[in-house]
């Protein structure tokens, strides 16, 4: 059946050529010699033992190579995982360091502000203390008995008489004009 499909596919246009080809294919099959396998010689016990030993060594080396390859693959996977973990760890450490640095900066700003405030308060307190000391000194000076001075007799206050008003000449004043003024 497969031959018919093949013939139909290859000979779509030419039906006469297909018949000739069938004859040629049959002649070629008859001419081709059939290969016959030669029987094996029986193996001796020594040869069998030698082959078994070789097979055993071959299996051992193959297993060793596979395990080495697997170990190499596992090492590569471990290195890749370690590098990923190391990268994530470094990022985490950097983030933590940045956060710590920001906190330190905030704290130092707060501490500096507090120190300035305390210094200002201390300065004010020192000023108050010095002012109080000065006030105390002044009070002590007032408290000291002063020697009595002679009293001065008071003279009666005379009322002051206002000075006479003297008109002054103003040359720009219309009332003081030389033609019609007082002067």
C-alpha angles and dihedrals in degrees: 000000000000089000091056092052091048092049092048092050096047097041105045096133104026116053096168095056092054093064093054091051092053090058093049093050092053092051091051092052091054093049096049110096118233113237115228120201116235114233116252123250113246113261120238121232092249091054091047091051090048092051092047090051091050091048091050092050091046092052091048093050091045090051091047091050092048092049091048090050091048091049090050091050090047090050091050091049090048092049091050091048091046091051090050091048091045091051092049090045092050091049090049092048091048091049090049091048091049091050091048091048091051090049091049091050091050091047093048090050090051092046092048091049091049091048091050090049092049091047090051091049091047091050090050091048090050090050090049091049092050091046091050089049090052091048090050090051091050091049090051090051090051092047093056110100110251119217113258115255125208113266117243119224113243119234119216114259113246118218112246118238115220116246116254114264111243116195114233127214115251111186093197096053114101091216091055094053112139092238100051105014136098097252 
